[in-house]
Structures are given as C-alpha cells and as structure tokens.
Amino acid sequence: MIDYQTLLTNLFNMVMEYAPRLILALALLYFGLKIIGQGMKLINNLLKKNDFDKDLRPFIISLVSAALKILLAISVVDIVGVETTSFVAVLASIGFAVGLALQGSLSNISSGILILIFKPFRTGDMVRAGEYMGRVKEIQIFNTILETLDHRRIVIPNKLLTDEALENISAAGIIRVSAPVGISYSADIDQARRVAREVIAGCPFAVSDSAYQHQVNVLALGASSVDLEVWVWAKADDYWETLFYMEEYLKKAFDKAGIEIPFSQVDVNFKPSSEYRLSVDTVVQQKGGQKEHE
C-alpha cells in the first residue's frame, strides 16, 4: 500500500528545498531580461552619439543581447540546482545539431558579416539585386531589407547578395538617367535635339557640373521611328524623379513643337486577284440588271 503520509512529507520537503531557489531563479530571469533590454537601449544610444557605423549597430546589439541572454539562462539553471557543466554540454550538442540543420542560414550569417566588413552597399543606398530595385532599409544577420519605390518590403537572403551580381546605384553619387523617345522619320532631328536640350535645361534635378555632359543621341533607326536617347546626369537619390520629369516634359515639349512621336502601326496593302475582280464585276452587273428591271 502507498504510504501517503511519507509521500506528502517528501513532497513538502522537496517544495521547501526548491521553492526558494525557483523563486530566486524566476526573479533573476525577470529582472535580468529587464536589465538586458535597458542595457541594449543604452548601448544603442551610446553608439549613436559616437557616430558608430549604422550598419554595424543592429548586428552588435543583437549579438551582445544573445550572449547576455545565454549567460542569464546558465545562471538561472545553476540557481535551480542543475549542473551547469551538463547543461553547457547539452547546449553545445543542441547547437551542433542545429548548425548542421541550418547550414544555409549559417552561410547567410557569414555573408552578412562580409557585407558589413567590405561594405558593397550601406543602409540608405539605392541598389538593384536581380529583378528587385529599392533602397536598403536594414542589413540584418540573415537578410537584407529593401524598400521599393512603392513602399514594398523585399527580404533578400544575404547569401544571394554576395554570390550574385549587385548594382549599387548610389555608390557613384552622380548617375546618368536615360530617357528614350522616338520621333517620326519626317521630323527634323536637329529641331528635336534642340527641344530636348531645352527640357534638360528646365529639369530641376539635372546637375550643372561641367564634368557631366548632358546629351541627345540617335540610338537607332527603328521600324516606325527614329529612336533618340536623352542622357541626363543627376544625383542618385533623384533617379526616379529625373526619369519621370524627362518622360513627361519631353512629350509635352515635342507636342508643342509639332514633332510627332509615332506609335507602332502596320500598313496593309491588298492586291486583288483576277478571280476577285471577275466576281466583283458579276455582282455589279447583277445589281445593275436588277435596277433596270425595276
């Protein structure tokens, strides 16, 4: 038979022995997390005041926070009475297993470190990665966040940014914006060039530095138009504004100057056969006979 008295006594002794440790461990966990959170805010503010690299700040904060939380967990387990050496061994085994399972994620971490060290781009740069183009919002440990022109957030794994070609539009500071436009074959190319240069002169985003020459070139002789390409130099941050301005005001200026911007069209020439002519003549004769009869 079960000795309930002995069982309750043992349970009471266990509670009296471990309850203070458990309460102390929970208190340490609660206040420890609070202190770590406040400490991370303090470190972040100190890094900002000292103009620390804004790309490295999130990485350092997350790394220090993770290390402190691991130390806090070990301390809590030690207070409860679990052997820390055994706990660390189990933690290392779990870490090894997780590392094998997350090899792709680990490669993203190493790629993120390479990005932070060699800085092919920075936070705030306009970049083109594959089919995506946007401004770098944040460089994280695993991913880089892009914000597109229409405020969509694109999450790109860091490994893709180091293994594939990437265009940093903001790196040069001043970039060339190309605005293609077609004119009809009957239009005067020199007149179109003068009108395009007037539009460039009125563009508020075009730089006036003599080192950057704006140009209007004949790009190709197309099937239905003479294709011009207007080159305007502007600041990288004004890329889209410059392109939209040029496309709109080139259309308006060409319309005002009477320069036709043709659209794709097809001329169909029909050559009737002898059988077609014979049938048409027969129909005409029949209609004529009907009219005489009437």
VEXDREN-2710 file (C-alpha; in Angstrom, 1 decimal):
% VEXDREN-2710
k/r/px/py/pz
1/MET/0.0/0.0/0.0
2/ILE/1.1/3.6/-0.7
3/ASP/2.2/5.5/2.4
4/TYR/0.6/8.8/1.7
5/GLN/2.0/10.3/4.8
6/THR/5.5/9.6/3.7
7/LEU/4.8/10.8/0.2
8/LEU/3.3/14.1/1.4
9/THR/6.3/14.6/3.7
10/ASN/8.8/14.0/0.9
11/LEU/6.8/16.4/-1.4
12/PHE/6.7/19.0/1.3
13/ASN/10.4/18.7/1.9
14/MET/11.1/19.0/-1.8
15/VAL/9.0/22.1/-2.1
16/MET/10.6/23.7/0.9
17/GLU/14.0/22.9/-0.6
18/TYR/13.5/24.0/-4.2
19/ALA/10.8/26.7/-3.8
20/PRO/13.2/29.4/-2.6
21/ARG/15.6/28.5/-5.5
22/LEU/12.8/28.5/-8.0
23/ILE/11.5/31.9/-6.8
24/LEU/15.0/33.3/-6.9
25/ALA/15.6/31.9/-10.4
26/LEU/12.3/33.4/-11.7
27/ALA/13.1/36.7/-10.1
28/LEU/16.6/36.7/-11.6
29/LEU/15.2/35.8/-15.1
30/TYR/12.6/38.6/-14.9
31/PHE/14.8/41.3/-13.7
32/GLY/17.7/40.0/-15.8
33/LEU/15.7/40.4/-19.0
34/LYS/14.6/43.9/-18.0
35/ILE/18.2/44.9/-17.3
36/ILE/19.4/43.4/-20.6
37/GLY/16.7/45.3/-22.5
38/GLN/17.6/48.6/-20.9
39/GLY/21.3/47.9/-21.3
40/MET/20.8/47.3/-25.1
41/LYS/18.9/50.6/-25.4
42/LEU/21.7/52.4/-23.5
43/ILE/24.4/50.8/-25.7
44/ASN/22.4/51.7/-28.8
45/ASN/22.2/55.4/-27.7
46/LEU/25.9/55.5/-26.9
47/LEU/26.7/54.1/-30.4
48/LYS/24.5/56.7/-32.0
49/LYS/26.1/59.5/-30.0
50/ASN/29.6/58.4/-31.0
51/ASP/28.5/58.2/-34.7
52/PHE/29.2/54.4/-34.8
53/ASP/28.6/52.7/-38.1
54/LYS/24.8/52.5/-38.5
55/ASP/25.2/49.2/-40.5
56/LEU/27.1/47.5/-37.6
57/ARG/24.8/48.8/-34.8
58/PRO/22.0/46.3/-35.3
59/PHE/24.4/43.4/-35.7
60/ILE/26.4/44.3/-32.5
61/ILE/23.2/44.9/-30.4
62/SER/21.7/41.6/-31.4
63/LEU/25.0/39.7/-30.8
64/VAL/25.6/41.2/-27.3
65/SER/21.9/40.7/-26.4
66/ALA/22.1/37.0/-27.4
67/ALA/25.3/36.4/-25.5
68/LEU/23.9/38.1/-22.3
69/LYS/20.7/36.1/-22.5
70/ILE/22.6/32.8/-22.8
71/LEU/24.7/33.7/-19.7
72/LEU/21.5/34.6/-17.9
73/ALA/19.9/31.3/-18.8
74/ILE/23.0/29.4/-17.5
75/SER/22.8/31.4/-14.2
76/VAL/19.1/30.7/-13.8
77/VAL/19.7/27.0/-14.4
78/ASP/22.6/27.0/-11.9
79/ILE/20.4/28.6/-9.2
80/VAL/17.7/26.0/-9.6
81/GLY/20.4/23.3/-9.0
82/VAL/21.1/21.8/-12.4
83/GLU/24.7/21.1/-13.1
84/THR/25.9/23.8/-15.4
85/THR/28.6/21.6/-17.0
86/SER/26.0/19.2/-18.1
87/PHE/23.7/22.0/-19.2
88/VAL/26.5/23.6/-21.3
89/ALA/27.3/20.2/-22.8
90/VAL/23.7/19.6/-23.8
91/LEU/23.5/23.2/-25.1
92/ALA/26.6/22.6/-27.2
93/SER/25.2/19.4/-28.6
94/ILE/21.9/21.1/-29.5
95/GLY/23.9/23.9/-31.1
96/PHE/25.9/21.5/-33.2
97/ALA/22.7/19.7/-34.4
98/VAL/21.0/23.0/-35.2
99/GLY/24.1/24.1/-37.0
100/LEU/24.0/21.1/-39.3
101/ALA/20.4/21.6/-40.0
102/LEU/20.8/25.3/-40.7
103/GLN/23.8/25.3/-43.0
104/GLY/22.0/27.7/-45.4
105/SER/21.2/30.1/-42.6
106/LEU/24.8/30.0/-41.4
107/SER/26.0/30.9/-44.9
108/ASN/23.6/33.9/-44.7
109/ILE/25.3/34.9/-41.5
110/SER/28.8/34.7/-42.9
111/SER/27.6/36.6/-46.0
112/GLY/26.1/39.3/-43.7
113/ILE/29.4/39.6/-41.9
114/LEU/31.2/40.0/-45.3
115/ILE/28.7/42.7/-46.3
116/LEU/29.3/44.6/-43.0
117/ILE/33.1/44.3/-43.4
118/PHE/33.6/45.1/-47.1
119/LYS/30.5/47.3/-47.4
120/PRO/29.5/46.8/-51.1
121/PHE/26.4/48.9/-50.0
122/ARG/25.2/50.7/-47.0
123/THR/21.9/51.5/-45.3
124/GLY/20.1/54.1/-47.4
125/ASP/21.8/53.1/-50.7
126/MET/19.7/52.5/-53.8
127/VAL/20.6/49.1/-55.2
128/ARG/19.4/46.7/-57.9
129/ALA/19.5/43.0/-57.0
130/GLY/18.2/40.7/-59.7
131/GLU/14.7/41.8/-60.5
132/TYR/14.4/44.0/-57.5
133/MET/15.3/47.6/-57.1
134/GLY/15.0/49.6/-53.9
135/ARG/16.6/51.4/-51.0
136/VAL/18.5/49.4/-48.4
137/LYS/16.4/49.8/-45.2
138/GLU/18.3/47.5/-42.9
139/ILE/21.1/44.9/-43.0
140/GLN/20.3/42.0/-40.7
141/ILE/22.2/38.9/-39.7
142/PHE/20.4/36.7/-42.1
143/ASN/18.7/39.0/-44.6
144/THR/18.9/42.5/-46.1
145/ILE/15.7/44.5/-46.2
146/LEU/14.9/46.6/-49.4
147/GLU/12.2/49.2/-49.6
148/THR/10.9/49.7/-53.2
149/LEU/9.6/52.9/-54.7
150/ASP/6.0/51.9/-53.9
151/HIS/7.0/51.1/-50.2
152/ARG/7.0/47.3/-50.6
153/ARG/9.5/45.5/-48.3
154/ILE/11.7/43.0/-50.1
155/VAL/13.6/40.5/-47.9
156/ILE/16.7/39.1/-49.7
157/PRO/19.0/36.5/-48.1
158/ASN/22.5/37.8/-47.6
159/LYS/24.0/34.9/-49.5
160/LEU/22.3/36.0/-52.7
161/LEU/23.8/39.5/-52.4
162/THR/27.3/38.2/-52.1
163/ASP/27.1/35.3/-54.6
164/GLU/25.3/37.2/-57.4
165/ALA/25.8/40.5/-59.3
166/LEU/24.5/43.5/-57.5
167/GLU/24.3/47.1/-58.7
168/ASN/24.8/49.9/-56.2
169/ILE/23.2/52.9/-57.9
170/SER/24.0/55.3/-55.0
171/ALA/27.7/54.4/-54.9
172/ALA/28.8/57.0/-57.6
173/GLY/26.7/59.8/-56.2
174/ILE/26.0/61.2/-59.7
175/ILE/24.4/58.8/-62.3
176/ARG/23.2/59.0/-65.8
177/VAL/19.4/58.8/-66.4
178/SER/18.4/57.6/-69.9
179/ALA/15.1/58.7/-71.3
180/PRO/14.3/57.1/-74.7
181/VAL/11.9/58.8/-77.1
182/GLY/11.0/58.2/-80.7
183/ILE/10.3/60.7/-83.5
184/SER/8.8/60.2/-86.9
185/TYR/11.1/59.9/-90.0
186/SER/9.7/63.1/-91.4
187/ALA/10.7/65.1/-88.2
188/ASP/13.8/67.3/-88.1
189/ILE/16.4/65.6/-85.8
190/ASP/18.2/68.8/-85.1
191/GLN/15.0/70.5/-84.0
192/ALA/14.1/67.5/-81.8
193/ARG/17.6/67.7/-80.3
194/ARG/17.2/71.5/-79.5
195/VAL/13.8/70.9/-77.9
196/ALA/15.2/68.0/-75.8
197/ARG/18.1/70.2/-74.6
198/GLU/15.6/72.9/-73.6
199/VAL/13.7/70.3/-71.5
200/ILE/17.0/69.2/-69.9
201/ALA/17.8/72.9/-69.1
202/GLY/14.5/73.2/-67.3
203/CYS/14.9/69.9/-65.3
204/PRO/15.3/70.8/-61.6
205/PHE/17.2/67.5/-60.9
206/ALA/19.8/67.8/-63.7
207/VAL/23.3/68.7/-62.3
208/SER/25.1/71.7/-63.8
209/ASP/28.6/70.4/-63.2
210/SER/30.7/70.8/-66.4
211/ALA/32.3/67.4/-65.8
212/TYR/28.9/65.8/-66.6
213/GLN/27.7/66.5/-70.2
214/HIS/24.0/66.0/-71.0
215/GLN/23.5/64.5/-74.4
216/VAL/20.8/63.8/-77.0
217/ASN/21.8/60.9/-79.3
218/VAL/20.3/59.0/-82.2
219/LEU/20.1/55.5/-80.7
220/ALA/18.6/53.5/-83.6
221/LEU/16.6/53.8/-86.8
222/GLY/13.6/51.8/-85.8
223/ALA/10.8/50.2/-87.8
224/SER/8.5/53.2/-87.5
225/SER/10.6/55.8/-85.7
226/VAL/14.0/57.5/-85.3
227/ASP/14.8/56.4/-81.7
228/LEU/16.5/59.1/-79.6
229/GLU/18.0/58.7/-76.2
230/VAL/18.3/61.7/-73.9
231/TRP/21.1/61.4/-71.3
232/VAL/20.7/63.5/-68.1
233/TRP/23.1/63.4/-65.2
234/ALA/21.5/63.7/-61.8
235/LYS/22.1/62.7/-58.2
236/ALA/21.5/59.0/-57.5
237/ASP/18.8/59.9/-54.9
238/ASP/16.9/61.8/-57.7
239/TYR/16.9/58.9/-60.2
240/TRP/13.2/58.3/-60.4
241/GLU/12.2/62.0/-60.2
242/THR/14.5/62.8/-63.0
243/LEU/13.3/59.9/-65.2
244/PHE/9.6/60.8/-64.6
245/TYR/10.2/64.5/-65.3
246/MET/12.0/63.9/-68.6
247/GLU/9.5/61.5/-69.9
248/GLU/6.6/63.8/-69.2
249/TYR/8.1/67.1/-70.3
250/LEU/9.7/65.6/-73.5
251/LYS/6.2/64.6/-74.6
252/LYS/4.7/68.0/-73.8
253/ALA/7.6/69.9/-75.5
254/PHE/7.5/67.7/-78.6
255/ASP/3.7/68.2/-78.9
256/LYS/4.1/71.9/-78.6
257/ALA/6.9/72.0/-81.3
258/GLY/4.8/69.9/-83.6
259/ILE/7.3/66.9/-83.5
260/GLU/5.4/63.7/-84.0
261/ILE/6.1/60.8/-81.6
262/PRO/4.9/57.8/-83.7
263/PHE/3.3/54.7/-82.4
264/SER/3.6/51.2/-83.8
265/GLN/1.4/50.8/-86.9
266/VAL/1.1/48.4/-89.8
267/ASP/0.2/49.4/-93.4
268/VAL/-1.8/46.6/-95.2
269/ASN/-1.7/46.6/-99.0
270/PHE/-4.4/44.4/-100.6
271/LYS/-3.8/43.3/-104.2
272/PRO/-6.9/41.7/-105.7
273/SER/-6.6/38.7/-107.9
274/SER/-8.3/38.2/-111.3
275/GLU/-10.9/35.9/-109.8
276/TYR/-11.7/38.5/-107.2
277/ARG/-12.2/41.1/-110.0
278/LEU/-14.4/38.8/-112.0
279/SER/-16.7/38.1/-109.1
280/VAL/-16.9/41.8/-108.3
281/ASP/-17.8/42.6/-111.9
282/THR/-20.5/39.8/-111.9
283/VAL/-22.1/41.3/-108.7
284/VAL/-22.1/44.8/-110.2
285/GLN/-23.7/43.5/-113.4
286/GLN/-26.4/41.7/-111.5
287/LYS/-27.2/44.7/-109.3
288/GLY/-27.4/46.8/-112.5
289/GLY/-29.8/44.4/-114.1
290/GLN/-32.0/44.4/-111.1
291/LYS/-32.2/48.2/-111.2
292/GLU/-33.1/48.2/-114.9
293/HIS/-35.8/45.6/-114.3
294/GLU/-37.3/47.7/-111.5
END
